[in-house]
Each structure stands twice: as C-alpha cells, then as structure tokens.
C-alpha cells in the first residue's frame, strides 16, 4: 500500500497499483488524471487489468468549487 499527500501526483510510476483512493479535495482535472493514472497503466504497460478508483466526497461542497472527479462521472458507470 502506498499513501501520500501531494507527492505521487506527478512524475511517479507505480504500474502494479490495483486501487487509488482520492481522499483530498482535487479541483484540477489535470492533477486528478495524474493521480488516478497511477492505477490506469493497463497490462500493456506493466499494470493491472482493472483498478478500483475510489473518490471520497466530504462536505467540501461548502467551499463552492466543483471537485475534479465530477467531470469524469460519465466514465464511472457499470461496464457492459
């Protein structure tokens, strides 16, 4: 298990990652993609076939900014 705060969001490769928990408020879609990209390498790049992406939503909505993961909600549906 790897945990970090603002260290592994850029320039770090961990192809065997099976789950990513985004538990901090992230407003930038670019940073968000960097963070979840740690687990989305795929088998052709030495990564796993699947990766669990867990987004934690707290009462951060009180701050009036849209969290970045909401821009990708169309991707989070069930696979057919």
Secondary structure, 3 states (H helix, E strand, C coil): CCCCCCCCCCCCCCCCCCEEEECCCCCCHHHHHHHHCCCCCCHHHCCCCCCEEEECCCHHHHHCCCCHHHHHHHHCCCCC
